């Protein structure tokens, strides 16, 4: 019993020392809190695939009434902003080349006449493909506007042919706001950066200062050192995530539909895994520079291959297999599941245990490295 | 006398350069960052990351199968974008959607064919998992495509000439196949250069402060300018080396066309590299502590370059005050230059206006660095 309390008080003392090492310096205190909060605000507003106020130009070669009706859809749209009406072919290239407009709508001569005679009329859409995703999204918007126009026109002018229309519903995110999809990813990335740097530098700093050897000859065993070093990362991660979650719910107004307990259980496992990875990097590194670079070599691929901005399903199979080693992958599914799909523990079970395994394996490996990497 | 002065200065600079070179060579982690990181990242973006959806798993719920529903299923089967699976009831299909086995449902009710043949309204109901809204939009676009071609086929088979009123003709310049790799690879080069530039130099002055070797450097006749030059030059060489590797991989491995001039790209990259290195140096000088320097460098480089540069997300669509912030991100200018140089060619208005912005940044950074770095102890 006596031994037991001593065991935990030693861990507590080390954890306390770690907190002091982090918070003693004013700049370190600030850097832990402010950049993540500032970033969630900026990136939260910035990161969206939805188009808004996209500059376009219109080249109307038709003189009739119908083409003006067609154009009026674009004048009323919030997605597009007509910044120029051009008069000749040679005006198209400079506008697109210089990135003044994303696209030019080229309405053919006799557009109105053809439509009124019941024939098909053509509109050419010339897009800047330098960002092909933006180009494609814009094209999709135009296609659905055109669909509306065609349906209205056919209804007014006596349509022939089968009356098959598409009725679309989007589940979980009815208005298809990409912010709902991306914000959880920003949360995960920001937390990962903070936790990984806190833990990756914790051992490397002591090695550089030469105090790690002293720690190893104290009565504490490696398991105690490991737990003491892991606690600050997990505590800071929990507090910081809570702050960011509040911002997401209150400011960005994304509702939490599912079980918050499941979200926090996932968060804890994610922090465990991230801390484990950070401590492995730290135990391998001899200097703080190596630790920072090492953390970075992990952070960048982990963020890119998490499904944060681009879907995992679009990756080749071999890369998809690799993502199973990435704790971000699981935590992102949990976050989106709880936020948007209203999931609880049962549907998310398959996401919990892989993170637990990654965490335990990494922590054990870090503990082993403490003893076995000595110079 | 003046000859002596310059030779002494160049000797001091050479000494400083040699010291930094040795530090880089002895600790291979920065070389690893400069040469391994671009390769890893380019391969990840070139092969791993893609916004082009293929084989989207879609469930077709047919409540009463017949020739008409079969012809619609066939249209989905023939499309390269879909991998259909079939359900006999909407409940089964919805369960599969909840379990994330399929991304969307095409629902044909039992009276679909009957209504269609009777000339009544026969809607096709579509349910899409909207969590990934970008993907949902793309999926919807493809479904519309399948639907229209089926409609035309179906009408023609019955001798009805189906004239769509307005037909859109899509012409995508610079990337006609809409291959997302062609814009992701140049974009990721800008992200790599930002990170390499800021991260490599962010630690170098902070390290000297933390280890106490800054005092040792201060008592030498080395001027502050010489010391900073000695710190910048080796990393500039390293950074440009990784730039060449990245461009070579982009062109020869990933087949991204280089339509602009190579030398314009070298000039633009050098300018951007200088800006990145100076940002790292500024962080390093202000932080004086490797933990703070590391956190700041990552906060200031990776995510802003990734999210605010226009590499993935369209800047015009951001709220106005965020657009204002993007003007402070150097990667914004470099992304525009790289995407233009790779895909469009030497479009001088784009290249020069962005180069001018980077020059202004460079000038401000030089002023900031020289005002912050004095040979004084606190």
Interface residues (C-beta under 8 A of the other chain):
Chain A: X22 X25 X27 X28 X31 X32 X35 X36 X39 X42 X43 X45 X46 X47 X48 X49 X50 X51 X52 X53 X54 X55 X70 X96 X97 X98 X99 X102 X115 X118 X119 X120 X121 X122 X123 X124 X125 X126 X127 X128 X129 X130 X131 X132 X133 X134 X135 X136 X137 X139 X140 X142 X143 X144 X146 X147 X149 X150 X153 X154 X160 X161 X162 X163 X164 X165 X166 X167 X168 X169 X170 X171 X172 X173 X174 X176 X177 X178 X180 X181 X186 X189 X190 X193 X194 X197 X201 X205 X208 X285 X287 X288 X289 X290 X292 X293 X294 X295 X296 X297 X299 X300 X301 X303 X304 X305 X309 X310 X311 X313 X314 X315 X316 X319 X322 X336 X340 X341 X347
Chain B: X27 X29 X30 X32 X33 X36 X37 X40 X41 X44 X45 X47 X48 X49 X50 X51 X52 X53 X54 X56 X97 X98 X99 X103 X116 X119 X120 X121 X122 X123 X124 X125 X126 X127 X128 X129 X130 X131 X132 X133 X134 X135 X136 X137 X138 X140 X141 X143 X144 X147 X151 X154 X155 X160 X161 X162 X163 X164 X165 X166 X167 X168 X169 X170 X171 X172 X173 X174 X175 X176 X178 X179 X180 X182 X183 X195 X199 X203 X207 X210 X211 X287 X289 X290 X291 X292 X294 X295 X296 X297 X298 X299 X302 X303 X306 X307 X308 X310 X312 X313 X314 X316 X317 X318 X319 X321 X322 X325 X326 X336 X339 X340 X343 X344 X347 X349 X350
